[in-house]
Amino acid sequence: MQIPQIRMQSQMAQIQINQTNAELEIRQPQAEVSIRQPPAEVSIRTTPSKLSIDQSKAFEDMNLMPIMKRNTQHAEQGKQAALEGMARRAAEGRRLMEIEQGGTPVAELAKQQSGREMKQLSIKFIPSHFAVKTHYEPSQVDVEVKRNEPVTEVAIHQPVMNYKPGSVETTLKQHAQLEIEFVNVTV
């Protein structure tokens, strides 16, 4: 026995999509930079150094001194010798005045005045040590620096953009279809 049948055959619709991509172009021009560095201002002040040398003591040790100083020195030595002589004669006179106290002051005085002093042997350095005096004042250095900031100039440029929009296009590639067929049907 044959059973009636319905046969259906369908075909789906198909959509076709065409897409054009968007294009974006960006260019960034370089910035223009100018940098100037003004030189620093430097000022240097110095005081001169001083060296003083005093050789007067060394010249005195070698018996080479100015005439005024020599006169002063001889006057001082003469005055000192006169005072010592007066003191010695006063002491001798006092001893002779007190002759009654005993002893032999006349003989002692004669012996004192007739004897010579023994000279001592010694080495003397001419000029003496540290006879030359030196004094040094170093110079003073004052440095002032005025720093100048750099001058920077910048010219910026905006980016250049080119944009081409994209598109989407849809079309029907295949239509939908439905076929119905009756099999084993007798009409």
Secondary structure per residue as TSV (DSSP state, phi and psi in degrees):
chain	resnum	aa	ss	phi	psi
A	1	M	-	360.0	141.1
A	2	Q	-	-103.9	128.1
A	3	I	-	-96.9	136.4
A	4	P	-	-67.6	143.5
A	5	Q	E	-133.6	150.5
A	6	I	E	-114.7	123.1
A	7	R	E	-108.5	127.0
A	8	M	E	-119.7	133.9
A	9	Q	E	-128.8	123.5
A	10	S	E	-121.8	155.0
A	11	Q	E	-131.4	126.6
A	12	M	-	-74.3	151.5
A	13	A	-	-76.6	146.1
A	14	Q	E	-122.5	135.8
A	15	I	E	-105.2	138.0
A	16	Q	E	-109.6	129.8
A	17	I	E	-115.4	122.0
A	18	N	E	-107.8	123.9
A	19	Q	E	-120.4	132.5
A	20	T	E	-110.3	121.5
A	21	N	-	-68.5	146.9
A	22	A	-	-75.0	152.7
A	23	E	E	-122.8	129.4
A	24	L	E	-127.1	121.4
A	25	E	E	-118.8	124.1
A	26	I	E	-122.3	125.9
A	27	R	E	-119.7	134.5
A	28	Q	-	-113.8	103.1
A	29	P	-	-64.7	143.2
A	30	Q	-	-68.7	145.7
A	31	A	-	-73.2	152.3
A	32	E	E	-100.1	117.6
A	33	V	E	-116.1	131.1
A	34	S	E	-126.7	122.4
A	35	I	E	-121.3	125.1
A	36	R	E	-119.1	135.5
A	37	Q	-	-114.0	102.6
A	38	P	-	-64.4	140.9
A	39	P	-	-66.1	150.6
A	40	A	-	-70.9	151.7
A	41	E	E	-100.9	116.0
A	42	V	E	-114.6	129.5
A	43	S	E	-125.8	132.3
A	44	I	E	-122.7	124.3
A	45	R	E	-119.5	132.9
A	46	T	E	-128.2	146.2
A	47	T	-	-101.6	139.1
A	48	P	-	-68.0	147.6
A	49	S	-	-77.2	155.2
A	50	K	E	-126.6	130.6
A	51	L	E	-123.4	119.8
A	52	S	E	-116.4	133.7
A	53	I	E	-121.7	122.7
A	54	D	E	-110.0	109.3
A	55	Q	-	-104.9	8.1
A	56	S	H	-61.3	-38.4
A	57	K	H	-65.9	-39.1
A	58	A	H	-64.9	-40.0
A	59	F	H	-67.8	-35.8
A	60	E	H	-64.8	-40.7
A	61	D	H	-62.8	-30.3
A	62	M	T	-92.7	8.4
A	63	N	T	63.9	34.2
A	64	L	-	-119.7	88.8
A	65	M	-	-131.7	163.3
A	66	P	-	-63.1	152.1
A	67	I	H	-62.2	-36.2
A	68	M	H	-66.3	-40.6
A	69	K	H	-68.2	-39.6
A	70	R	H	-63.1	-43.4
A	71	N	H	-61.1	-43.5
A	72	T	H	-62.8	-42.6
A	73	Q	H	-65.0	-45.0
A	74	H	H	-65.0	-38.3
A	75	A	H	-63.2	-41.1
A	76	E	H	-66.6	-41.2
A	77	Q	H	-66.1	-39.3
A	78	G	H	-64.7	-42.7
A	79	K	H	-63.0	-43.9
A	80	Q	H	-64.0	-41.5
A	81	A	H	-66.0	-39.2
A	82	A	H	-63.8	-42.5
A	83	L	H	-64.9	-41.4
A	84	E	H	-64.9	-40.7
A	85	G	H	-64.3	-42.0
A	86	M	H	-64.7	-41.1
A	87	A	H	-66.1	-39.1
A	88	R	H	-66.6	-43.9
A	89	R	H	-67.0	-36.5
A	90	A	H	-65.5	-40.8
A	91	A	H	-66.7	-39.3
A	92	E	H	-66.5	-40.4
A	93	G	H	-64.5	-39.9
A	94	R	H	-63.1	-40.3
A	95	R	H	-66.5	-38.6
A	96	L	H	-70.4	-31.5
A	97	M	H	-66.9	-30.7
A	98	E	T	-99.6	37.8
A	99	I	G	-66.9	-25.6
A	100	E	G	-71.4	-12.6
A	101	Q	G	-81.6	0.5
A	102	G	S	102.8	172.9
A	103	G	S	90.5	-178.7
A	104	T	-	-122.3	75.5
A	105	P	H	-67.0	-31.3
A	106	V	H	-67.8	-44.0
A	107	A	H	-66.3	-39.1
A	108	E	H	-66.5	-40.1
A	109	L	H	-67.1	-40.0
A	110	A	H	-63.9	-39.4
A	111	K	H	-67.9	-40.6
A	112	Q	H	-63.1	-42.2
A	113	Q	H	-79.7	-22.8
A	114	S	H	-86.6	-25.9
A	115	G	S	-78.7	143.9
A	116	R	-	-98.8	147.5
A	117	E	-	-75.5	143.2
A	118	M	-	-80.5	127.6
A	119	K	-	-81.8	143.4
A	120	Q	-	-98.3	142.3
A	121	L	-	-84.0	127.7
A	122	S	-	-150.1	158.4
A	123	I	-	-101.2	130.2
A	124	K	-	-122.5	125.9
A	125	F	-	-89.4	129.1
A	126	I	S	-117.3	123.3
A	127	P	S	-71.8	162.7
A	128	S	-	-69.5	165.2
A	129	H	T	-60.1	141.6
A	130	F	T	56.0	31.6
A	131	A	-	-74.2	-29.0
A	132	V	S	-91.5	118.0
A	133	K	E	-97.6	130.9
A	134	T	E	-122.5	145.9
A	135	H	E	-140.0	127.5
A	136	Y	E	-123.4	129.1
A	137	E	E	-114.4	113.7
A	138	P	-	-68.8	158.4
A	139	S	-	-75.6	152.6
A	140	Q	-	-103.4	130.4
A	141	V	E	-114.9	124.4
A	142	D	E	-117.8	114.7
A	143	V	E	-111.9	125.8
A	144	E	E	-120.2	130.8
A	145	V	E	-122.7	124.6
A	146	K	E	-107.7	113.5
A	147	R	-	-86.7	133.1
A	148	N	-	-103.7	133.5
A	149	E	-	-70.2	148.6
A	150	P	-	-69.3	147.7
A	151	V	E	-102.9	116.2
A	152	T	E	-114.0	126.5
A	153	E	E	-120.6	127.5
A	154	V	E	-125.3	128.5
A	155	A	E	-112.5	110.9
A	156	I	-	-92.4	154.6
A	157	H	-	-122.7	137.0
A	158	Q	-	-70.5	149.4
A	159	P	-	-66.3	147.4
A	160	V	E	-100.7	119.0
A	161	M	E	-118.8	131.8
A	162	N	E	-117.9	121.9
A	163	Y	E	-123.6	125.7
A	164	K	E	-114.8	112.1
A	165	P	-	-66.1	151.7
A	166	G	-	-89.6	175.9
A	167	S	E	-144.9	152.2
A	168	V	E	-125.1	125.9
A	169	E	E	-121.6	123.4
A	170	T	E	-111.0	135.4
A	171	T	E	-135.9	162.0
A	172	L	E	-90.4	113.7
A	173	K	E	-81.1	-37.2
A	174	Q	E	-145.5	132.9
A	175	H	-	-79.3	154.7
A	176	A	-	-74.5	147.9
A	177	Q	E	-145.8	137.7
A	178	L	E	-133.8	120.9
A	179	E	E	-113.4	127.2
A	180	I	E	-115.9	132.6
A	181	E	E	-132.9	132.5
A	182	F	E	-101.4	125.4
A	183	V	E	-116.2	140.9
A	184	N	S	61.2	39.7
A	185	V	-	-114.5	131.7
A	186	T	-	-109.6	129.0
A	187	V	-	-107.1	360.0
